[in-house]
Amino acid sequence: MDLFDFNKNEENAKPLAERMRANSLNEFIGQKHIVAEGSLLRRAIASDRLGSCIFWGPPGCGKTTLANIIALGTNGEFIKLNAVNAGVADVKKAVETARENLKLFNKRTYLLLDECHRFNKTQSDSLLPAIEQGTIIFIGSTTENPYASMTPAIVSRCRVFEFKRLTKEDITDALKSALKSRHKGLGKQNILIDEEAIEHIALMAGGDLRSAYNALELAVLTTPPNGEGQVHITLADAEQSIQRKALSYNEDSYYDFLSAFCKSLRGSDANAALYYAMRLIEGGCDPMLVARRLVVHSAEDVGMADPRALQMATSAMYALEKIGYPEARIPLAEAIIYVCEAEKSNSVVEAMYSAVADAKEVRDDNIPPYLKDTSYGGKEDKAQSKLYKYPHNYGGYVEQQYLPDSLKDKVYYVPNERGYEKEVLEIRKRKGKKR
């Protein structure tokens, strides 16, 4: 066997998802909001002037693929690490390599770090100076919110690009391309796949193209050819390959049932909410989707009128995750009934939207000086900190200004006189709070 045959066999052994990975922006699937013609990211890639950035989004939406496209298109060097198994020594070695490339060859070095949210503070600190000085162009890839899961010092020096789940249409097109492609896909095989089978895989993949490719490949590999040597993939084969049954309703009905479930929760009709939840699940919908909607509505429509509703909903979701279906139907049904029967209040949502609007439009960062962190401040800051009134010295509450001056009289949360919020009003009254 010569080297050519060895390389060919190695390529064929790769999973379909890896073989079909895009090599250029023209082949890249989805994420038009960040890679469309004329977009900032596309211009930066084309001119090889991309700065440090973080790609944040769900699995299988193209984060690693786009990073690889950047690597193929750049004139610089490219180093790939995974935060799960990379240590400080690996980071230091990458930084030293980057310094040599810059000094000796005037070449920039890109560092792709998969699962970058797994980097701890020590690892992040070892990388920070190189990012700050431009020695390394950092490209982080993560499924977690970087603003919450990563070191702020790293995030502040990167541009964050949020990736979205791929649409059903995106995945359908990608699967059809894989079936046609003779070079990278399944085009050399005699495959007949029913349209409804492709539609099912695309829908049940949930925006994860890798999952869709894996399901298609599994269906092809496990379906024996018929008498004519043709591999015929039916809906039943697709259901088994992606381990979800086809919905017993069309896509429009699916969204109608989901809407009816949510509005029944809000309308306090436990009978209707239970029916629509079970109709969705028995029709093929992922029970976790029902549980997630229940959690959201427990905060959106019940909120502070009965904070226990959120605890019930999250407990049901946890039970579903740990116990599985169908046993978890019981805690899920209990939580649905509780959310329906609970007092309703949307004060939390109203407060949130009002605060979001001010955060975007007012953006007053002039925090009252006595609220600031004084651990790194000078004498003036420490003197101001003495003006802070420690609530526990005043019986648990003392009136003082917390908001910036431009928002000092703003009221976001207004309790309703329903359920637990009656107690909130009484507690405020006992404290002597003005608002």
C-alpha positions in Angstrom: 0.0 0.0 0.0 1.5 3.4 -1.0 1.2 6.7 0.8 -1.7 7.8 -1.5 -3.8 4.8 -0.6 -3.0 5.3 3.1 -4.2 8.9 3.0 -7.3 7.9 1.0 -8.2 5.3 3.5 -7.6 7.7 6.4 -9.9 10.2 4.8 -12.7 7.7 4.1 -12.5 6.5 7.8 -13.5 10.0 9.0 -17.1 10.5 10.0 -19.4 12.1 7.5 -19.6 15.2 9.6 -15.9 15.7 9.5 -15.6 15.0 5.8 -18.4 17.5 4.9 -16.8 20.2 7.0 -16.7 23.5 4.9 -13.3 24.6 3.8 -14.3 28.1 2.6 -16.8 30.8 3.5 -18.7 30.0 0.3 -19.3 26.5 1.5 -20.1 27.6 5.1 -23.7 26.8 6.2 -25.9 29.2 8.2 -24.9 32.2 10.5 -25.7 34.8 7.8 -26.0 37.4 10.5 -22.2 37.3 11.0 -20.7 35.9 7.7 -22.9 37.6 5.1 -21.2 39.5 2.3 -20.0 42.8 3.6 -20.2 41.8 7.2 -17.4 42.9 9.6 -16.3 39.3 10.3 -16.2 38.4 6.6 -14.2 41.5 5.8 -11.8 40.8 8.6 -11.2 37.2 7.4 -10.8 38.2 3.8 -8.2 40.9 4.7 -6.5 38.6 7.2 -7.0 41.2 9.9 -9.1 39.3 12.3 -8.5 40.2 16.0 -9.1 38.0 19.0 -12.6 36.8 19.2 -14.9 34.2 20.9 -17.4 32.1 19.0 -20.3 31.3 21.3 -23.2 29.1 20.3 -24.9 25.6 20.6 -23.2 22.4 19.4 -23.1 21.7 15.7 -23.7 25.2 14.5 -20.3 25.8 12.8 -18.0 27.4 15.4 -15.1 25.1 14.9 -15.7 24.9 11.1 -15.5 28.7 10.9 -12.3 28.7 12.9 -10.8 26.1 10.6 -11.8 28.3 7.6 -9.9 31.2 9.1 -6.9 28.9 9.6 -6.9 27.8 6.0 -7.3 31.3 4.7 -4.7 33.1 6.8 -1.0 33.6 6.0 -0.2 33.1 9.7 0.5 30.0 11.8 -2.3 28.1 13.5 -2.2 26.3 16.8 -5.2 24.3 18.1 -5.8 23.4 21.7 -8.7 22.0 23.7 -9.2 23.6 27.1 -10.3 20.2 28.5 -6.8 18.7 28.3 -4.5 21.8 27.7 -2.5 23.0 30.7 -0.5 26.1 31.5 2.6 24.5 29.9 0.7 24.1 26.6 -0.3 27.7 26.7 3.2 28.9 27.4 4.6 26.8 24.6 2.0 28.3 22.2 2.9 31.8 23.3 6.6 31.1 22.8 6.0 29.7 19.4 3.9 32.8 18.5 6.7 35.1 19.7 9.3 33.3 17.5 7.0 33.4 14.5 6.5 37.1 14.9 10.2 37.9 15.5 11.8 35.6 13.0 9.2 35.4 10.2 6.9 38.4 10.9 4.0 36.0 10.9 1.0 36.2 13.2 -0.2 33.1 15.1 -3.8 32.1 15.6 -4.6 30.1 18.7 -7.9 28.2 18.5 -9.1 27.1 21.9 -12.1 24.7 21.9 -14.2 24.6 25.0 -12.6 27.8 26.1 -15.0 28.2 29.0 -13.2 25.3 30.7 -10.0 27.4 31.1 -9.5 28.3 34.8 -8.1 31.6 36.0 -4.5 30.5 36.1 -4.6 29.2 32.5 -6.4 32.4 31.4 -3.8 34.6 33.1 -1.0 32.9 31.4 -2.6 33.7 28.0 -3.7 37.3 28.8 -0.5 39.2 28.1 0.0 37.6 24.7 -3.6 38.5 23.7 -3.1 42.1 25.0 0.2 42.6 23.2 -1.1 41.0 20.0 1.5 38.2 20.1 -1.4 35.8 19.6 -4.7 36.1 17.9 -7.1 34.2 20.2 -10.1 32.4 18.8 -12.2 30.8 21.5 -15.0 28.4 20.8 -17.6 27.7 23.5 -21.2 26.5 24.1 -21.4 28.4 27.3 -22.1 32.1 27.8 -18.6 33.6 27.9 -19.8 36.6 29.9 -20.7 34.3 32.7 -18.3 31.4 32.3 -15.0 33.0 31.3 -12.5 35.4 32.9 -13.7 38.9 32.3 -10.2 40.1 31.4 -10.1 37.7 28.4 -13.7 38.5 27.3 -13.0 42.2 27.4 -10.2 41.8 24.9 -12.2 39.8 22.5 -15.1 40.4 20.2 -17.9 38.0 20.9 -19.8 36.5 18.0 -23.0 34.7 18.9 -23.9 31.7 16.7 -27.5 30.6 16.3 -28.9 27.1 15.9 -29.2 26.2 12.2 -32.6 26.2 10.7 -34.4 23.1 9.4 -33.9 24.4 5.9 -30.1 24.8 6.5 -29.8 21.2 7.7 -32.0 19.8 4.9 -29.9 21.5 2.2 -26.7 20.2 3.9 -28.0 16.6 4.1 -28.9 16.7 0.4 -25.5 18.1 -0.5 -23.9 15.2 1.5 -26.0 12.7 -0.4 -24.8 14.2 -3.8 -21.2 14.8 -3.0 -19.0 12.1 -4.5 -15.8 13.7 -3.2 -16.6 14.2 0.5 -20.1 12.8 1.0 -22.1 9.7 0.1 -22.5 10.4 -3.6 -20.6 7.3 -4.7 -23.2 5.0 -3.1 -26.5 4.0 -4.5 -28.8 5.6 -2.0 -32.5 6.4 -2.2 -33.9 8.4 0.7 -37.5 9.3 1.2 -38.1 13.1 1.4 -40.0 12.6 4.7 -36.9 10.8 6.1 -34.7 13.8 5.3 -37.3 16.2 6.8 -37.4 14.1 10.0 -33.7 14.1 10.5 -33.4 17.8 9.8 -36.3 18.6 12.3 -35.2 16.3 15.1 -31.5 17.4 14.9 -32.6 20.6 16.7 -30.3 22.9 14.8 -27.2 20.6 15.3 -25.8 19.8 11.9 -23.2 17.3 13.3 -26.1 15.3 14.9 -27.9 15.3 11.5 -24.9 14.1 9.6 -24.3 11.4 12.2 -27.9 10.2 11.9 -27.8 10.1 8.1 -24.5 8.2 8.1 -25.8 5.7 10.7 -29.0 5.1 8.6 -26.9 4.5 5.5 -24.4 2.2 7.2 -27.1 0.1 9.0 -29.6 -0.3 6.1 -28.9 -3.4 4.0 -29.2 -2.9 0.2 -32.2 -4.3 -1.6 -32.1 -6.8 -4.5 -31.0 -4.0 -6.9 -28.1 -3.0 -4.6 -29.8 0.2 -3.6 -29.8 1.5 0.0 -33.4 2.7 0.6 -33.7 5.0 3.7 -37.3 5.2 4.9 -38.9 7.3 7.7 -38.7 4.3 10.0 -34.9 4.1 9.3 -34.6 7.9 10.0 -36.5 7.5 13.3 -34.2 4.8 14.5 -31.0 6.6 13.4 -31.8 9.8 15.3 -33.7 7.9 18.1 -36.9 10.0 17.9 -40.2 9.2 16.4 -41.8 11.3 13.7 -44.2 13.9 15.0 -47.9 12.8 14.6 -48.7 16.3 13.4 -47.3 18.7 10.8 -44.9 21.6 11.7 -47.7 24.2 11.8 -49.7 22.1 14.2 -46.6 21.6 16.4 -46.2 25.3 16.9 -50.0 25.6 17.5 -49.9 23.0 20.2 -46.9 24.6 21.8 -48.6 28.0 21.8 -51.8 26.5 23.3 -49.7 24.9 26.0 -48.0 28.1 27.0 -51.2 30.1 26.9 -53.0 27.5 29.0 -50.3 27.8 31.6 -50.8 31.6 31.6 -54.6 31.2 31.7 -54.5 28.9 34.8 -56.2 26.0 33.0 -54.4 22.9 34.3 -56.6 20.5 32.3 -55.8 22.1 29.0 -52.1 22.6 29.8 -51.8 18.9 30.7 -53.5 17.8 27.6 -51.4 19.9 25.3 -48.2 18.8 27.1 -49.0 15.2 26.7 -50.2 15.7 23.1 -46.9 17.2 22.2 -44.9 14.5 23.9 -46.9 11.6 22.7 -46.8 13.1 19.2 -43.0 12.9 19.2 -41.9 16.2 20.8 -38.9 16.1 23.1 -40.3 16.2 26.7 -37.4 18.5 27.7 -38.8 21.2 25.4 -42.0 21.1 27.4 -40.1 21.3 30.6 -38.0 24.2 29.4 -41.1 26.2 28.4 -42.6 25.4 31.9 -39.5 26.8 33.6 -39.8 30.0 31.6 -43.5 30.5 32.2 -43.1 29.8 35.9 -41.0 33.0 36.1 -42.8 34.9 33.4 -46.4 34.4 34.3 -46.2 33.4 38.0 -43.1 35.1 39.1 -43.1 36.8 42.5 -46.7 35.9 43.1 -45.5 32.4 44.0 -41.7 32.0 43.8 -42.1 28.2 44.6 -43.5 27.7 41.0 -40.0 28.2 39.6 -38.6 25.7 42.1 -41.3 23.2 41.1 -40.6 23.7 37.4 -36.8 23.4 37.7 -37.2 20.3 39.9 -39.3 18.7 37.2 -36.8 19.5 34.5 -34.0 18.1 36.7 -36.1 14.9 37.3 -36.6 14.6 33.6 -32.9 14.9 33.0 -31.8 12.4 35.7 -34.7 9.9 35.7 -35.8 10.0 32.1 -39.1 9.5 30.4 -41.7 8.0 31.0 -41.1 8.0 34.8 -40.5 11.7 34.8 -44.1 12.3 33.5 -45.3 12.4 37.1 -43.1 15.3 38.4 -43.6 17.1 35.1 -47.4 16.8 35.4 -47.2 17.9 39.1 -45.2 21.0 38.1 -47.6 21.8 35.2 -50.6 21.7 37.6 -48.7 23.8 40.2 -47.8 26.5 37.7 -51.4 26.6 36.4 -53.0 26.8 39.9 -50.5 29.4 41.3 -51.3 33.1 41.5 -50.2 35.0 38.4 -48.0 38.1 38.2 -45.9 39.4 35.3 -44.2 42.1 37.5 -40.8 40.3 37.1 -41.0 40.5 33.3 -42.1 44.1 33.4 -39.2 45.0 35.7 -36.7 43.2 33.5 -37.8 44.8 30.3 -37.7 48.3 31.9 -34.2 47.7 33.3 -33.0 46.3 29.9 -34.2 49.4 28.2 -32.3 51.7 30.5 -29.2 49.5 30.4 -29.2 50.0 26.6 -30.3 53.6 26.3 -29.2 55.4 29.5 -26.0 53.4 30.2 -25.1 55.5 33.3 -21.9 53.9 34.7 -21.5 56.6 37.4 -21.9 54.2 40.4 -22.3 56.1 43.7 -18.7 56.2 45.1 -19.6 54.5 48.4 -20.7 51.4 46.5 -17.5 50.9 44.5 -14.8 48.3 45.2 -12.1 50.1 47.3 -9.7 47.2 47.5 -7.5 48.8 44.7 -8.5 52.5 45.2 -6.7 55.4 46.7 -7.3 57.5 49.8 -10.2 59.3 48.3 -12.0 56.0 47.4 -11.4 54.7 50.9 -12.8 57.9 52.4 -15.9 57.6 50.2 -16.4 54.0 51.3 -17.0 55.2 54.8 -20.2 56.9 53.6 -21.7 53.4 52.9 -24.4 52.4 55.3 -24.1 48.7 56.2 -27.8 47.6 56.3 -27.2 45.0 59.2 -26.1 47.9 61.4 -29.6 49.3 61.0 -31.7 46.2 61.6 -31.4 44.8 58.0 -32.5 47.8 56.0 -31.5 51.5 55.7 -32.5 54.0 53.0 -29.7 55.0 50.8 -29.1 55.6 47.0 -27.9 52.6 45.0 -28.8 53.7 41.4 -26.7 56.2 39.5 -27.9 59.8 39.8 -29.7 59.8 36.4 -31.8 56.8 37.5 -32.0 57.4 41.2 -35.8 57.8 41.2 -36.4 54.9 38.7 -38.7 52.1 39.8 -38.5 48.8 37.9 -40.2 46.3 40.1 -43.8 47.1 41.2 -45.4 44.3 43.2 -49.0 43.3 42.5 -51.4 42.6 45.4 -51.5 38.9 44.5 -50.1 35.8 46.2 -46.6 36.2 47.8 -46.4 39.8 46.4 -48.9 40.8 49.1 -46.2 39.8 51.6 -43.6 41.7 49.6 -45.7 44.8 50.0 -46.1 44.2 53.8 -42.3 43.6 54.2 -41.6 46.9 52.3 -44.1 48.6 54.6 -42.5 47.3 57.7 -39.1 48.4 56.5 -40.4 51.8 55.8 -39.3 51.6 52.1 -40.6 54.4 50.0 -40.5 52.4 46.8 
